[in-house]
Amino acid sequence: MADSPFEEVEAREGAERAAEAIERKDPLLQQVTLTIAVLAVAAAVCGSLETTEGDRTIVAKNDAVLEQNHASDTWAFYQAKSLKKNLYTIAADAGGARAASYAKTAAQNAAEQGPIAVKARSMEAARDRWSADAERHERRHGRLTIASTLLHMAIAIATLAIILHRRWPWATALALTAAGLGAGVWAYL
């Protein structure tokens, strides 16, 4: 339902012109109508890909944060081992009946630090991979947004060819379509 009587009249006139053009078998109307249908499909596909890339960006960023949290926890464990090693080293250096036991515990904590550091670095590498993945998806999302916008603009301008019964809006829509499809391909390069 139209918001104003003027919109109703315009819609009715547009529908009447379209019906007349169909009856006359107007080639421009057929070409533009087919173009709009193809553009609608292309815009829907592009919009779907845009949404998918946005979702993948969020998931990859989330995974990067989780890996960073795991790496931070692992480095905290490494530091705890370092503190314990240092405390036992001080206790062993102080001498006494348990000095040998303290030295052994200090050496054990020192030996455990190496694998912990390797594990933490591995988690940081995973974080970096997820971050790079997120950046790639975010770049694609932005480019697909441009592509989708250009395709929607092409649909709107192609509609003007029907209303005005002129070829220039259709040609403009085709140019925007080429730009939109180019941006869509660019997203994956």
C-alpha positions as MATLAB code, in Angstrom:
seq = 'MADSPFEEVEAREGAERAAEAIERKDPLLQQVTLTIAVLAVAAAVCGSLETTEGDRTIVAKNDAVLEQNHASDTWAFYQAKSLKKNLYTIAADAGGARAASYAKTAAQNAAEQGPIAVKARSMEAARDRWSADAERHERRHGRLTIASTLLHMAIAIATLAIILHRRWPWATALALTAAGLGAGVWAYL';
ca = [
       0.000    0.000    0.000;
       1.372    3.383   -0.970;
       1.974    6.099    1.599;
       0.370    8.822   -0.508;
      -2.096    9.134   -3.377;
       0.744   10.370   -5.611;
       2.705    7.170   -5.050;
      -0.388    5.125   -5.891;
      -0.836    7.030   -9.150;
       2.862    6.638  -10.015;
       2.767    2.913   -9.248;
      -0.384    2.448  -11.307;
       1.071    4.409  -14.230;
       4.270    2.363  -14.055;
       2.284   -0.857  -14.062;
       0.169    0.364  -16.993;
       3.289    1.301  -18.978;
       4.795   -2.111  -18.246;
       1.588   -3.842  -19.358;
       1.505   -1.756  -22.548;
       5.161   -2.545  -23.254;
       4.485   -6.256  -22.804;
       1.580   -6.071  -25.197;
       3.781   -4.236  -27.736;
       6.540   -6.790  -27.141;
       8.908   -3.913  -26.400;
      12.503   -5.254  -26.689;
      13.880   -2.649  -24.247;
      11.447   -3.756  -21.566;
      12.301   -7.406  -22.128;
      16.042   -6.698  -21.982;
      15.785   -4.536  -18.889;
      13.455   -6.981  -17.141;
      15.829   -9.857  -17.810;
      18.754   -7.718  -16.650;
      16.971   -6.853  -13.409;
      16.204  -10.519  -12.745;
      19.849  -11.501  -13.285;
      21.009   -8.567  -11.159;
      18.693   -9.596   -8.344;
      20.233  -13.067   -8.288;
      23.782  -11.667   -8.455;
      23.031   -9.181   -5.655;
      21.553  -11.962   -3.497;
      24.607  -14.183   -4.017;
      26.955  -11.280   -3.324;
      25.014  -10.315   -0.204;
      25.133  -13.887    1.039;
      28.892  -14.068    0.480;
      29.263  -10.731    2.269;
      27.404  -12.073    5.299;
      29.443  -15.283    5.272;
      32.724  -13.367    5.197;
      31.511  -11.136    8.043;
      30.679  -14.220   10.098;
      34.046  -15.794    9.307;
      35.769  -12.581   10.423;
      34.054  -12.733   13.796;
      34.823  -16.431   14.285;
      38.495  -16.004   13.331;
      38.900  -12.995   15.644;
      37.254  -14.947   18.442;
      39.600  -17.892   17.879;
      42.586  -15.511   17.882;
      41.473  -14.102   21.245;
      41.024  -17.602   22.663;
      44.512  -18.621   21.514;
      45.939  -15.454   23.075;
      44.177  -16.285   26.347;
      45.624  -19.809   26.291;
      49.078  -18.423   25.492;
      48.792  -15.897   28.339;
      47.790  -18.652   30.755;
      50.691  -20.799   29.570;
      53.167  -17.927   29.970;
      51.781  -17.336   33.484;
      52.459  -21.015   34.243;
      55.988  -20.551   32.825;
      56.520  -17.568   35.129;
      55.224  -19.521   38.113;
      57.769  -22.251   37.359;
      60.464  -19.564   37.091;
      59.518  -18.090   40.470;
      59.505  -21.529   42.094;
      62.867  -22.321   40.503;
      64.327  -19.074   41.846;
      62.892  -19.641   45.338;
      64.270  -23.182   45.509;
      67.642  -21.972   44.145;
      67.837  -19.346   46.910;
      66.853  -21.960   49.504;
      69.495  -24.389   48.164;
      72.147  -21.659   48.157;
      71.336  -20.908   51.799;
      72.533  -24.415   52.678;
      71.125  -26.641   55.337;
      69.910  -30.206   55.584;
      67.463  -29.890   52.659;
      69.753  -27.925   50.302;
      70.233  -30.899   47.952;
      66.459  -31.480   47.774;
      65.890  -27.772   47.061;
      68.521  -27.807   44.292;
      66.872  -30.873   42.745;
      63.434  -29.182   42.799;
      64.940  -25.987   41.297;
      66.498  -28.044   38.476;
      63.203  -29.847   37.873;
      61.315  -26.514   37.597;
      63.979  -25.203   35.205;
      63.650  -28.314   33.019;
      59.857  -27.964   32.895;
      60.070  -24.355   31.690;
      61.378  -25.265   28.215;
      58.372  -27.310   27.044;
      56.000  -24.759   28.559;
      57.649  -21.955   26.558;
      57.430  -24.049   23.372;
      53.730  -24.628   23.994;
      53.108  -20.906   24.648;
      54.938  -19.916   21.432;
      52.875  -22.471   19.526;
      49.698  -20.889   20.856;
      50.950  -17.438   19.863;
      51.645  -18.744   16.348;
      48.076  -20.098   16.201;
      46.834  -16.694   17.363;
      48.766  -15.027   14.560;
      47.299  -17.433   11.993;
      43.762  -16.746   13.223;
      44.428  -12.984   13.166;
      45.684  -13.158    9.570;
      42.638  -15.243    8.653;
      40.353  -12.642   10.255;
      42.038   -9.832    8.329;
      41.583  -11.708    5.041;
      37.876  -12.290    5.735;
      37.406   -8.682    6.835;
      39.026   -7.419    3.617;
      36.733   -9.699    1.580;
      33.702   -8.520    3.534;
      34.481   -4.887    2.754;
      34.957   -5.559   -0.941;
      31.782   -7.642   -1.118;
      29.895   -4.793    0.565;
      31.016   -2.518   -2.263;
      30.046   -5.151   -4.848;
      26.618   -5.694   -3.301;
      25.961   -1.953   -3.122;
      26.905   -1.473   -6.779;
      24.607   -4.325   -7.833;
      21.704   -2.883   -5.848;
      22.330    0.522   -7.405;
      22.301   -1.134  -10.835;
      18.891   -2.667  -10.103;
      17.468    0.708   -9.086;
      18.903    2.481  -12.120;
      17.787   -0.281  -14.506;
      14.261    0.241  -13.207;
      14.522    3.837  -14.413;
      14.940    2.522  -17.955;
      11.467    1.010  -17.700;
       9.916    4.094  -16.136;
      11.589    6.601  -18.481;
      11.623    4.240  -21.450;
      15.200    5.277  -22.185;
      18.307    3.171  -22.843;
      20.833    5.292  -20.918;
      19.697    4.091  -17.471;
      19.993    0.514  -18.670;
      23.514    1.175  -20.030;
      24.429    2.843  -16.730;
      23.071   -0.168  -14.862;
      25.186   -2.486  -17.019;
      28.287   -0.401  -16.232;
      27.505   -0.556  -12.501;
      26.959   -4.297  -12.864;
      30.402   -4.719  -14.400;
      31.915   -2.679  -11.561;
      29.980   -4.673   -8.957;
      30.991   -8.014  -10.419;
      34.574   -6.765  -10.646;
      34.505   -5.816   -6.968;
      33.084   -9.251   -6.145;
      35.924  -10.982   -7.984;
      38.437   -8.565   -6.409;
      37.264   -9.725   -2.984;
      38.768  -13.143   -3.607;
      42.033  -12.046   -5.245;
];
